[in-house]
Amino acid sequence: MDNKKKTNWFKIGLICLFVIYISLYFMKSSGYYDGAMRQRVEFTDSQIEQFESDIKKGENVDLNEYLKDQNKDYTNAASKLGYVFSKNVDRFLNKGI
């Protein structure tokens, strides 16, 4: 007989979920999320102050210069591959039906 122990994937999954839960709980209780939001508000306040000072100086003001693009592009090779795969599966299923 083999004396190898079987890996209990369910137990490992529960432990991982518990660790994620605890880390998120401590992030919330420590104020990490609130600090990140406060930093965004301060950044916005500084943009408003800069905008108002430029108006007082009489400069030509373009609103797009003061607004920073908050949208990040998270596409990578894996997401593109997933998109192509799902598109091909959809095309295959639509032809079959």
N, C-alpha and C positions, 0 to 999 in steps of 0.2 A: 504494500500500500504506500501511496505517496503521503509524506508528512507535510506537504505544502498546505499552507493556510489559504483559503479562498479570500479574495479581496471583497470586502463588504462595501459595495459602491453606494448603497443607500445610506449607510452610516457616514461615509465620507461626504456625500452630498448634504446631509443634514448638518454636519459640522461646518461645512463651507457656508451654508446659508446662515447658520448661527453667527459665525464670525462676521459676515457681511452685515447682519442685523446689528450686532454690537458696535461695529465701527460706524455705521450710519447713526446710531443712537448717540454715540459720544460726539460725533461731528455736530449733531443738532444741539446737544446739551452744552457743548463748549462754545457755541455761537459762531462756528466756522461759516455756515451759510449766511448768517446775518452780517458777518464781517464782509463777505464777498459782495453782498447786496449794498452795503453801506459804501463800499469802495466804488461801485458803479454809480451810486447817487452822487458821490463827491466828484467823480469824473464828469458827470452830467452838469453839476453845478459850476464847475470850472469852465465848461464849454459855454454855458449860458453867460457867465461873467465876461468871457472873451468876446462873445457875440455882442453883448450890450456895450462893451467898451469900443468895439469897432464901429457900432452905430453912432455913438457919441462923437467919435473922431470924424465921422462923415465919410467913411470909406465905403466902397462898393461891397456889398455883403451878399455872398452866396451861401444859402443855408446848407448846401451839400458839403461845404468845406468844414463845417462844424459838427456834422453828424458822422460818426465813425460807423463803419459797417460791422454790425455785431454778428452777422451770419458767417459761420465758418464752414468751409468745404471739407467734409470728412470722407470724401470718396477716396477709395484706394483700390488696389488690384482685387482684393477679396470682394468688396462690395460691387465692383463692376462685373466680376465673374458671376456673382449671385444674381445680378440683374439680367445678364445674358442668359443664364441658365433658366431663370423663371420665365423669361420672355419666350425661350424655345419650348419649354414645357407648355406654356399657354398656347403657343402656335400649334403644337402637336395635338393638344386636347381639342382645340377648336376645329382642326381638320378631321379628327376622328369622330366628332359628334355630328 
